Amino acid sequence: MKDEKTLAYINLFAILGALPYLCDLDRKSAQLIENANVSVGFAVKGGPSATLFFGSGRCRMVPGTDRCQVKLPFSSCKKFNGLIDGTVTPIPTKGITKAGFLTGPFTKLTDRLTTFLRPAPGALDDPEFFRISTTLMFHVIAEAAAQIANEDPIGQCSAAGIVDGTAKLSIQNGPGAALCCRNHKLLAVHRAPEEFLSYMEFQDMHVARDLFDGVINAIAAVGLGQVRIGGMISQIDNINRILDRVAVYLA
């Protein structure tokens, strides 16, 4: 079962939060916003808020909506989740003159993100598409894990067993991230940490992809040496429980 509030946090910080990485990885995506100079804020009542800044082919996200030029309010987490699944069309309460960006470049950019996160049959056969798609999925999963640990009732139970410290998640010769735990709250940092208490490393991009897609079993992959874990195993064990919840929300 999915919690609407948790899903809203995932949709904002993990799904829309992947747009900066998309623009860094994919030239066509960067070109869509190469002439942009606008910031779009998402304010969800009883839920998350954040602003995406677009400019010169780059994108970044910051919490809050204080500095946004265009503001999109949502009366509930369910309404915001409707934006992501295409059933809700929001009306800006600020920056209506820049609404053309939302219906033009922004929509095209989110469509391209969907193309990579939900690839069509055969799309992953292209090596470059595979690299971008898998890297994006890695960042989405790392961020979603943090949001589930902090917001999802089941995820919070697992987070209660995580001691303070940093867990490193990485793909060998690929992207890395850190899940930083403090007082049973997780913060995802999207770069490999220099110091960490525990670690989980995927052998390569193909192993990571197979795990993301549920093609192979995580426990079996550890036994075969395709996934390396170490350090404080209890920390990794509880993070693995949270990753199981990620699969539920991203399905």
C-alpha positions in Angstrom: 0.0 0.0 0.0 1.2 3.5 -0.9 0.9 6.5 1.4 -0.2 9.6 -0.6 2.1 12.0 1.4 5.1 9.8 1.0 4.4 9.4 -2.8 4.2 13.2 -3.1 7.7 13.6 -1.5 9.0 10.9 -3.9 7.4 12.6 -6.9 8.8 15.9 -6.1 12.3 15.2 -4.7 13.1 11.9 -6.5 11.2 12.1 -9.8 11.2 15.8 -10.6 14.4 16.0 -8.6 16.0 13.8 -11.3 15.6 16.7 -13.9 19.0 18.2 -13.0 20.8 14.9 -13.6 18.8 14.5 -16.9 20.0 17.8 -18.1 23.6 17.0 -17.2 23.5 13.5 -18.8 21.4 14.2 -22.0 22.3 16.8 -24.5 18.9 16.9 -26.1 17.3 17.6 -22.7 19.8 20.4 -22.0 18.9 21.9 -25.4 15.2 22.1 -24.4 16.1 24.7 -21.7 19.2 26.3 -23.2 17.4 29.6 -23.5 15.4 29.4 -20.3 15.8 31.7 -17.3 12.9 30.8 -15.0 12.2 29.1 -11.7 9.1 27.0 -11.0 7.9 26.3 -7.5 5.7 23.5 -6.3 3.8 24.0 -3.0 1.8 21.1 -1.7 -0.5 21.7 1.2 0.4 19.2 4.0 3.3 18.0 1.9 6.6 19.0 0.3 7.6 22.2 -1.4 10.6 22.9 -3.7 11.7 25.1 -6.6 13.3 24.1 -9.9 15.6 26.7 -11.4 16.2 26.5 -15.1 18.9 28.4 -17.0 21.4 28.0 -19.8 20.7 24.3 -20.2 21.1 23.5 -16.6 18.6 22.8 -13.8 18.8 22.6 -10.0 16.4 22.1 -7.2 16.2 23.7 -3.8 13.6 23.2 -1.0 10.9 25.8 -0.5 9.2 28.3 -2.9 10.4 31.6 -1.6 12.3 32.5 -4.7 10.2 31.0 -7.5 9.0 33.1 -10.4 6.2 30.7 -11.2 4.3 29.1 -8.4 2.1 26.0 -8.7 0.0 25.3 -5.6 -1.7 22.0 -4.8 -4.5 21.6 -2.3 -3.4 18.1 -1.3 -0.7 15.5 -1.8 -3.2 13.6 -4.0 -3.6 16.5 -6.3 0.1 16.9 -6.7 0.5 13.2 -7.4 -2.1 13.7 -10.1 0.2 16.2 -11.8 2.8 13.4 -12.1 0.4 10.8 -13.4 -1.1 13.3 -15.9 -4.6 13.6 -14.3 -4.3 17.1 -12.9 -3.4 20.3 -14.6 -2.4 23.0 -12.1 -3.0 26.8 -12.5 -0.2 29.1 -11.5 -0.9 31.6 -8.7 2.2 33.5 -9.6 4.1 34.1 -12.9 1.2 33.4 -15.2 3.0 35.4 -18.0 5.7 32.6 -17.9 3.1 29.8 -18.2 4.3 29.2 -21.8 7.4 27.6 -20.3 5.3 25.0 -18.5 3.3 24.0 -21.5 6.4 24.1 -23.8 10.0 23.3 -22.6 9.0 22.0 -19.2 6.5 19.5 -20.5 8.9 18.3 -23.2 11.6 17.9 -20.5 9.4 15.9 -18.2 8.3 13.8 -21.2 11.9 13.0 -22.0 12.5 12.1 -18.3 9.6 9.6 -18.6 11.2 8.2 -21.7 14.3 7.3 -19.7 12.6 6.2 -16.5 10.0 4.0 -18.3 11.8 2.9 -21.4 10.0 1.4 -24.3 10.8 -2.2 -25.3 14.2 -2.4 -26.9 15.3 1.1 -25.9 17.8 -0.2 -23.4 19.6 -2.0 -26.2 21.2 1.4 -27.1 24.3 1.7 -24.9 24.0 5.5 -24.4 20.3 5.3 -23.6 21.0 2.4 -21.2 23.7 4.5 -19.4 21.5 7.5 -19.0 18.5 5.6 -18.0 20.3 3.5 -15.4 22.1 6.5 -13.9 18.8 8.3 -13.6 17.2 5.3 -11.9 20.1 5.1 -9.5 19.6 8.7 -8.4 15.8 8.3 -8.2 16.1 5.2 -6.0 18.6 6.8 -3.7 16.4 9.9 -3.2 13.2 7.8 -2.9 14.9 5.7 -0.1 15.5 8.8 1.9 11.9 10.1 1.4 10.4 6.7 2.4 12.6 6.5 5.5 11.4 9.9 6.6 7.7 9.9 5.6 6.4 6.3 5.0 5.1 4.6 8.2 6.7 1.3 7.3 9.9 3.0 6.2 10.1 4.8 9.5 10.1 1.5 11.3 13.2 0.5 9.4 14.8 3.9 9.8 14.4 3.5 13.6 16.9 0.8 13.5 19.6 2.7 11.5 22.4 4.2 13.6 23.8 7.6 12.9 26.4 7.6 10.1 26.7 7.4 6.3 26.0 4.5 4.0 27.6 4.6 0.6 25.6 3.3 -2.5 27.5 3.0 -5.7 27.9 1.3 -9.1 31.4 0.3 -9.9 32.7 2.7 -12.6 29.4 4.5 -12.4 27.5 6.9 -10.1 27.6 7.1 -6.4 25.5 8.4 -3.6 25.3 8.6 0.2 22.5 8.0 2.6 23.3 10.1 5.6 21.5 9.1 8.8 21.0 11.3 11.8 18.4 10.7 14.5 16.8 8.1 12.3 16.2 10.5 9.4 17.9 10.0 6.1 19.4 12.6 3.7 20.4 11.5 0.2 23.5 13.1 -1.1 24.1 12.4 -4.8 27.8 11.9 -4.8 30.0 9.2 -3.3 31.1 10.0 0.2 34.8 9.9 1.2 34.0 8.4 4.6 31.2 6.0 5.4 30.0 3.5 8.0 28.7 0.9 5.6 28.5 0.4 1.8 26.7 -1.4 -1.0 28.4 -1.5 -4.4 26.9 -3.0 -7.6 29.4 -4.9 -9.8 28.5 -2.9 -12.9 25.7 -1.0 -14.6 24.1 -4.2 -15.9 23.9 -5.8 -12.5 22.4 -2.6 -11.1 19.8 -2.4 -13.9 18.8 -6.1 -13.4 18.3 -5.4 -9.7 16.3 -2.2 -10.4 14.1 -4.1 -12.8 13.6 -7.1 -10.5 15.3 -9.4 -12.9 17.7 -10.8 -10.3 17.3 -11.3 -6.6 19.4 -9.0 -4.3 20.3 -11.8 -1.8 21.4 -14.0 -4.7 23.4 -11.2 -6.2 25.3 -10.7 -2.9 26.0 -14.5 -2.8 27.4 -14.4 -6.3 29.6 -11.4 -5.6 27.6 -9.2 -8.0 26.8 -6.9 -5.1 29.4 -6.1 -2.4 28.3 -5.0 1.1 30.4 -4.2 4.1 30.8 -2.2 7.2 28.0 -2.0 9.7 25.7 -4.7 8.2 22.7 -3.7 10.4 22.7 -0.3 8.7 22.7 -1.9 5.3 20.1 -4.5 6.3 17.6 -1.7 7.3 18.4 0.3 4.2 17.6 -2.9 2.2 14.2 -3.0 3.8 13.6 0.6 2.8 14.7 -0.2 -0.8 12.0 -2.9 -0.8 9.5 -0.2 -0.2 11.0 1.9 -3.0 10.1 -0.9 -5.4 6.5 -0.6 -4.2 6.3 3.2 -4.8 8.1 3.2 -8.1 6.2 0.2 -9.6 
